[in-house]
Amino acid sequence: MDKVHAIILAAGKGERLGNKLPKQFLKISGKSVVEHTIDIFESHKKIDEITIVVHPLYKYLIEDILLKRSYKKVKRV
């Protein structure tokens, strides 16, 4: 059976928002928007692997999230 890959597009720079961070890194209920998104795909039984697309300026933020959380399905950034 083929693997199912989820691709999370989190590469925006947030220019229109006017905040110092893009909206995918803003916190809602204690977690960033991108963490809420990763959690959904991580817990979905039909998703085998996750790839996160992020702007190079903010790659360190995704890496920090991945270090703090125990995501098993995230395979690439």
PyMOL commands that set and color helices and strands:
alter all, ss='L'
color gray80, all
select helices_A, chain A and resi 23-25+33-43+56-68
alter helices_A, ss='H'
color red, helices_A
select strands_A, chain A and resi 5-10+27-28+31-32+49-54+74-76
alter strands_A, ss='S'
color yellow, strands_A
deselect
rebuild
show_as cartoon
